[in-house]
C-alpha cells in the first residue's frame, strides 16, 4: 500500500479523556462489517461502479485520444465545471504542478497551459473570455447532469465569444464536453449544445456522482493535460479496492478504521470538525476536494462533521492555535510526505548570520519533515485527536490510493451515521429556487 495510517493519536491511551477507548473503536468497526460485505457484493455485481473504475482502461484511451485531438495547436486549455466536476480534476492537475508558483509551467513547452474556472463570477468570466486568444484556446466543459446553470453560463458565453470572433465553424475543434449519455425524457442542456454545434462529447458515468468522479474521465482529462500517468493513478486506487476485496476485517482496512475514528469521536466526544492538513503544496486542492466529499456526502438529517481544508506548514501560523488551545472539537488528519533531505540546503554562514544555527547544512525539506513530526506530537500532548497518513513518494499511485481511501472512508462513515452518501437534497433545493428567481416566478 502506498499509504500508512496511524490512529494512535485518537485513542484514550495517548490523549486521555478526549480519545476513544479501544473497545469503543472495536464496537464501531463491528458495525461496519455488514457494510464491507455489501461493498464486496456491489463490486461483484457492478452495482457500485465506483469500485470498478480502478480496473478500467478503455475509457482512458478514449479520453486520451479526445484530449490529443482537442489540444492540437492549443496554447491554453480551459476547464469549465463546478464542484465535483472540477475539484477532482484540480486535485490531479496539481500533482503535475498546476497552480503552484514556480512549478506551474513545468512541461509548458510541450503542453498548453491549464486553467480552471469553477466559480462563476461575472467579472472573472468576462475578463477571461476577453483576454483569451480564442484561436489557440480550447475548452473542456464538464457537467454530469448537463443542467448545472453555472456551467451552462460558462459554456454559452464561451461559444458566443467564439462565434463573435468569427470562429463558429471551428467550434467542434475548440470544445470538448463530458456529460451523461442521452436518456429518454431527461433534459441535458449541455448535450443539446454539443449536438447542435457538433462538439465531441465523452460520457460521464450516470451512476458516479461528481464528488466521486475524480478517477473517471472527469479527473483524468486534467491529469493527462498535465502529463500524469492515468494508468498509475488507477493502479494506486486499485490497491485500496484490493484491500477491501481480500475479505480482511474492518479493523485491518484503513478506510474503515478512519470512518470509525471520525464518527466515534463525533458521537462520543463532540468532535464536530474534521481538518485535512497535508504537508505538500501538491495536496492543497486535495484538501479542498475532501471538503466537498465529506461535507456534501455526510451533512444530512442533522448528521455530519464540518470539513476544513488546511495546508502545512503555512496553517501552523494561521490555524494551529485554535486546534491546540481552542474549543476541543477538531479531528486533525496530518498527511505527511517523505521530504527529508530535499530542496535547497542552508549555507552555514547565512544560517549563522540569521542566528539559526539549527538550520546549518539542513535542506528545506528537513524543516518540513521535522514539523510533520512535531505538530502531531504537540496535538497529542495537548490532548487533541490527530491521525497521521504517511506517503513515501507522492506520485500518481499514491494520489490514486489517497483518493480511493477517502471515498471509501466517506461511504463507510455514512453507514455509521445512517445517511445516503450519494445524494445532496439540500443542494438540489437551492438549484430549484435559483431557477425560479431567474424565471421570475
N, C-alpha and C positions, 0 to 999 in steps of 0.2 A: 504494500500500500504506500502511495506517495505521501500520506498524511499520518501523523501520530497525535492522538488526542489524550489529554490528561484532565480529569475532573477532580484531582486531589484537592485543589483549592476551593472546591464547593462542598466539602464534607465537614461534618462537625469535628472530626478528629484533627482537622487542620485549622479551621477558623472559628471553632467554638459554637456557640448557640445560634449563630447566623447560618450555619451549614446544615446539610441534610445528614441524618443518620443513615448508615449503610443499609439498615433494614428498610428504611423508607424508600431509598432508591430501588432496592430489590422489589418492593411492592409495586412501584410504578413500572418497572421493567416487566414484571409478570403480567401487568395489564396490557402490555404491548405484544405479547406472544401471539395472540389471535390475529392481530393486525399484520404482523410479519408473515404469518401463514397465508393470510388473504392476499398480501402483496405478491408472494411467490405464485399463488394461483392466478393472479391477474397478469403476471408476466407470462405464464404458460399459455393462458387463453388469449393474450393480446388485449385484454380489456383495458389495461392502463398503458397506452402506447409510450408514455414517457420512459418506461422501463426497457423498452426495446430500441430506443433511439441509439444507445451506445454501440449496438451491433450493426447498425445500418451503414451502408456505404454508397448505395445507388443515388441517394439524394445529394451526397457530397459532390459527386461528379456532375450532376445536373446543375448544382449551384455554381460550381467552379466554371463550367462552360458558359453559363449565363453571365457571370461576372467578367470573364475574359472578353466576351463579345461586347459587353457594355463599356468596358474601360479602354477599348482601343482608341488611341488618340486623346485620352482624357488627361486633364491636369488636376481636376478636383472631383471628388466623389462625395456627394451629399446623401446622407441618410435621413429620411423623414419618418417619424413614428413617435409614439409616446408611451410611457410606462414600460410594460414588459416587451413591447415591440422595439425598444431602444436600449434599455438598461443592460440587458444581457449582451447585446452587441457591443456596447461601450465597454463592458467588463472584459470581453475578449480582446477587443481592439487595444485596450490599454496595456495588455501583456505585450503587445507589439509596439509599445512606445507612444501610442496616441494620447494626446492631452498631457504629456509630461514634458515640461520645458527642457530643451536640450536633447531629448530622446525622440520627440515627435516627428523629426524629419528623417529618422533612420530609414534608409532604403528609398527615400523620396525620389531619387534619380531614376528609379525603375517602376515606381508606382505613383498613382495620383494621390495627392494629399486627401485626408479623410476628415469630413465634418459631420457632426450630428446636430440636428435641430429637433430636440424632443419637447421643448417647452414652447407653446405657442405664445408669441409676443408680437403684436402688430408691427412695432417699430423694427424689431430684430429681423422679422421676415422681409419687410420692405427693403431694408438696407442690404440684407444678404442677397436678395434677388437683383437689386440694382448694381451691386458690386461684383457679381459673378460674370465671368466670361462664359456666356451660355453655350458657345460653340465647343468649348473644351470642358464643360461641366456635365456630369452625369448624375442622375437622381435615382435612388432606391427608395421606394415608398412601401412601408410595412404596416399593415393593419389586419389583424386576424379576421375581424368581422367585416372589414371593408366599409364600416359605417362610423368609425371614430371621427367625430366632427373636426377635432384639431388637425388630424392627419389629412382629412379631405380638404380643409382650407389650405394646407401646405401644398398638396398636390395640385389643386385647381389653380392656385396662384402661380406655381412654377410652370404649369402647362401654358397658362395665359401669357406669362412672361416670354416663354419660348415662341409662342405664336406672334406676339408683338415684335419680337426680334427677327421675324421673317424666317423662322426655322420650323414651321409647322410640319413640313414634310420629313423632318429629321426626328420627330418625336419618338417613333419606335426605336431609334438608335440611342436616344438620350435618357430613356426611362426604363426602369425595371420595377416590378411590383411583387410583393409577397402577400397573399391573402387566401382566404378559404376557397375551396373549389365551389363552382356554381352549384346551387341547390334549389330545387323547385320550390317556389313560394317564399324564398328567402332573399330579401333585398341585399345587394352588395354594391354600394356606390363606387368603391374603388375599382372593382372588377368591371363595372359598367363603363367607367372612364377608359380602362385599359382596352376593353373590347372595341370601343368606338375609335380609339386612336391607334390600335394595333400594337399596344405596348406589351412586350413579353411579360408573362406572369408565372411565378412559381407558386405551387400550392402550399399554404400553411395548413398543417395538420389540424383539422377541426376539433380533435379530441385532446389537444395540448394547449392549455391556456398560455397567454402571453408571458406571464411571470415564470412559467416553467419551460419556456421555449428557447432558452439560451443555447442549448446544444443542438437545436434544429437548424434549418437553413436561415432562420431569423438571426441567430448569433453567428453562424458560420460565414455568412457573406461578409460582415465586417472583419471577422477574424482573418479570412483569406485575403481581404483587401489590404491587411497589414502584414501579409506574408507568413501567417501562422500555419502550422500543420494541423489541418482539420481532423485527420485520422488519429493523431496523437491525443487531441482533445477528447475524442470519443473513447479512445483506449483507456485514458485515465478515468473517465466516468464509468467504464465497464468494470474496473476493479472494485468499485463500490457496489455495483449491482451483483457482481460475482460473490461478494461477501454476504449479500442478502440471500442469494440463492443457495449457498452451500449449507443452509439449514442450521447455522450456528445460533445459539441462544441470544436473546436480546442483550444480555449483559456483555456479549462479545461482539456486538455490532455497533460501531461507533455512532451512527446517526440515532439509533435507539437510545443509547446512553445519553447523548446530547439532549434529546427530547425529554427524557425522564428528569434530567437535571433542571432544564429550563422550566418545565411545568411544575416539578416538585418544589422548586424554590418559590415560584409564584404562589402556589397553593398553601404551602406550609409556612412561608416566611415573608409573604407580602412583597416579593421582588417583582416590580412592575415594569422594569425597563431592561431591555436586552441590548447591550452595547457591543458593536462589532468594531474591534480595534486591531486592524492589520498593520504590521510594520513594514510596509513597502509601498512606494508610490504606485506601483503597478497593480495594487489591490484597492486603490481608493474607490474606483467605481464598483468594485465587487461589494464594498460595504453599502453603497447606495442601492445596488441590486438586492442585497439582503434585506434592506429596509422595506422595499415593496413586497418581496416574497413573504417575509414574516408578518408584516402588518396587514396586508390585504388577504392573506390566507387564513389568519387566526383571529382577526379582530371582528368577532361576530357574537351576537347573543350575550353581550356583556363579558365575553372572554378575550383572551389575548394579552400580550405584554407589548409595551411600546418599544419598537426597534430604534436604535440610534446609530448613525454612521459616524465613525471616528477614524483617525489616522495617526499612527505613531511614526516618529516621536512628536510631531507638532502638537497633537492634542494632549500631550502631557502638560503643555503650557496653557491649555485653554479649557480642559475638561477634568483633568485628573483630580484637582482639588475637590470637586463635587463628589467624585466617586470614592475618594478616600475619607472625606470628612463631612459629607453632606448626609441627607436622609438615606438610610440603608435600604435602598430599593433597586439596586442595579446588579445585574449579572454581566460581568465583563468577559468577553471572549477575545483573547490575545492570539493573533496569528503571527507566528514567528518564522522568518526566512533565515536560512543559514547564510549570514552575510559577513562573518568574521574574516578579517584579512582583505576585504575588498575595498576598492576606492583609493583615493589619494592618501599617501602617508604623510604624517605631520613632521615637518622639518624640525629637528631638535632645537636649533637656535630660535626659531619663531615660536615654538611651544614655550621655551624658557622665557622669551620676551613677553609673552602673553600671561606668564605666571601659571601656565597649565602644564606642569611637569609630567602629570599623569598621561598626557597625550603624546609625549615624546616617542617617536618611532611608530606610533599607532596608526592604523588605517581608519578612514572614516567609518567603515563597516564595523570596526571594533567597538566604537562608541555605541552604535545602534544595537549590536549584539549584547553589550552589557546592559543597556536599557531594557531589552527584551527579557532579560533575566531579573533585573531589579524591580520592575514595575509589578509583575505578579507577586514577587516576594513582599513588596510593600503592601499590596492589597490583602494578602493573606495575613500579614502582621496586624493590619487594621480590622481584621475580621470581616472582610468583604469578599463575596464569592467571585472566583475567577477561574476560567477554563483556558487552557492553552492548546493550540493546534500548531504543531511543528511541521515545516516543509523543508526538506533537504535542498531541493533545487526547484525554484519557482519557474516551471516550464509549462508547456501545453498539457502534459499528462497530469501534473499537479493541479492545475486550474480546473481541468475537467473533473477530477476527483472531488475537488472542493465544491464545485457547483452541484454535483450529484449528491454529495454528502448533505448539503443544506436543503436541497429539495426534499430528500427523503426524511431528514430530521423534521422539517416543517409538516410533512404529511403525517408523521407519527405523532408529533405534538398535537395536531388537530384531532387525532383519535383520542388522546387523553383528555382533551378539552370538550369533546363531543360536538365538534363543528365540521362543516364541509370545507376542506382546504381549497377547493377548486372553483367556488363561486364568489361573487362580490356584489351582493344585492344592494348594499348602500351606494356603491359606485354607479350601478345601473340606474337607481332612482335619481341621482344627480344628473345623469345624462338626459333622462326623460324631461326633467324640469328645465334644463338648458334649452332643449329643442322647443319646449312650449313658449319660453320667453322670446326666442328668435321668431317663432311663428306668430307672435302677438296674441297668444291665447290667454 
